[in-house]
Structures are given as structure tokens and as C-alpha cells.
Amino acid sequence: MPISGLLITLSENATAAQQAVAAIAKHPSLEVGQCFGRWLPTCLDVCSDREGRAIHQWLESLEGVCFIDVVFVGFDDEGSECPLDS
């Protein structure tokens, strides 16, 4: 299971940034940290690399997202509960 630490740079447009944060917070594969200025630390926990890439592309498409830094990638095979594993 790929787990990624992302640092999302939000738009200077406060409305667009707030809308992006709200959408990101609702996504079941993303855990959102506390915003610090325009930066939003986020954890992405997915079942496959393909799923991670799709979510990354979705994040990039959000109007309030300017840039995404991938600051960590790890793989956790123990305790995997992904439906694709069976």
C-alpha cells in the first residue's frame, strides 16, 4: 500500500483555496493536516500506484491548488486491507 506525504501549495485566491481544502478533506484516501499559510500537509493512503496517480491528477486539477510537493513515499505491505489484494 503506497503512503505518500504531500505538501500542497494553495492558491493566493482565498475562496479557491478554501474550496480546494474542503474538497480534499472530503476525499476518503486523504488525511489533511493543519494549514500553514498557503501550505496544506496531506497524507495519501491508497491501494495501488495507479490509484495514487489518479488522485494526484485530481488534486492538480482543483482550481485552488497551485503545486504539489511529494515529500515522502512509503510502502506498507503488512495488514493490507485492499480489496484488490484478494
SEPA-403549 format. One line per field, with one value per residue (C-alpha): x, y, z; residue in one letter. Coordinates in nm, 3 decimals, decimal comma, always signed. Example, Ala and Ser with C-alpha at 12.3 -4.5 7.8 and 13.67 -1.06 7.14 Angstrom:
BEGIN
u c(+1,230; +1,367)
v c(-0,450; -0,106)
w c(+0,780; +0,714)
aa c(A; S)
This chain:
BEGIN
u c(+0,000; +0,166; +0,151; +0,258; +0,323; +0,219; +0,266; +0,003; +0,057; -0,277; -0,385; -0,350; -0,721; -0,870; -1,205; -1,047; -0,806; -1,091; -1,291; -0,990; -0,928; -1,294; -1,284; -0,954; -1,080; -1,382; -1,171; -1,155; -0,793; -0,659; -0,587; -0,545; -0,321; -0,345; -0,291; +0,015; -0,024; -0,076; +0,063; -0,153; +0,021; -0,164; -0,126; -0,237; -0,304; -0,405; -0,412; -0,211; +0,024; -0,242; -0,495; -0,234; -0,158; -0,530; -0,578; -0,264; -0,403; -0,737; -0,558; -0,369; -0,699; -0,850; -0,869; -0,731; -0,422; -0,107; +0,154; +0,204; +0,533; +0,574; +0,783; +0,758; +0,661; +0,648; +0,507; +0,322; +0,256; +0,163; -0,203; -0,311; -0,689; -0,721; -0,995; -0,753; -0,527; -0,764)
v c(+0,000; +0,324; +0,600; +0,947; +1,265; +1,562; +1,933; +2,116; +2,481; +2,656; +2,949; +3,307; +3,336; +3,263; +3,143; +2,897; +2,776; +2,718; +2,527; +2,309; +2,235; +2,140; +1,903; +1,748; +1,698; +1,502; +1,253; +0,916; +0,844; +1,177; +1,290; +1,664; +1,841; +2,197; +2,471; +2,690; +2,994; +2,863; +2,517; +2,216; +1,899; +1,591; +1,214; +0,996; +0,629; +0,415; +0,053; +0,093; +0,320; +0,368; +0,489; +0,727; +0,874; +0,927; +1,111; +1,318; +1,422; +1,507; +1,723; +1,904; +1,975; +2,159; +2,533; +2,624; +2,400; +2,559; +2,288; +1,953; +1,851; +1,480; +1,479; +1,111; +0,779; +0,456; +0,110; -0,084; -0,447; -0,560; -0,552; -0,459; -0,445; -0,350; -0,529; -0,573; -0,794; -1,090)
w c(+0,000; -0,108; +0,151; +0,038; +0,230; +0,018; +0,073; -0,128; -0,217; -0,231; -0,444; -0,326; -0,406; -0,062; -0,196; -0,439; -0,169; +0,080; -0,180; -0,260; +0,110; +0,156; -0,144; -0,032; +0,324; +0,194; -0,004; +0,177; +0,077; +0,201; +0,555; +0,587; +0,837; +0,959; +0,700; +0,748; +0,528; +0,174; +0,256; +0,336; +0,459; +0,342; +0,368; +0,077; +0,160; -0,139; -0,251; -0,571; -0,758; -1,026; -0,767; -0,621; -0,962; -1,031; -0,702; -0,763; -1,103; -0,942; -0,684; -0,962; -1,138; -0,841; -0,903; -0,561; -0,590; -0,735; -0,676; -0,504; -0,347; -0,278; +0,040; +0,134; -0,025; +0,170; +0,111; +0,379; +0,288; +0,640; +0,731; +0,382; +0,361; -0,004; -0,196; -0,487; -0,273; -0,269)
aa c(M; P; I; S; G; L; L; I; T; L; S; E; N; A; T; A; A; Q; Q; A; V; A; A; I; A; K; H; P; S; L; E; V; G; Q; C; F; G; R; W; L; P; T; C; L; D; V; C; S; D; R; E; G; R; A; I; H; Q; W; L; E; S; L; E; G; V; C; F; I; D; V; V; F; V; G; F; D; D; E; G; S; E; C; P; L; D; S)
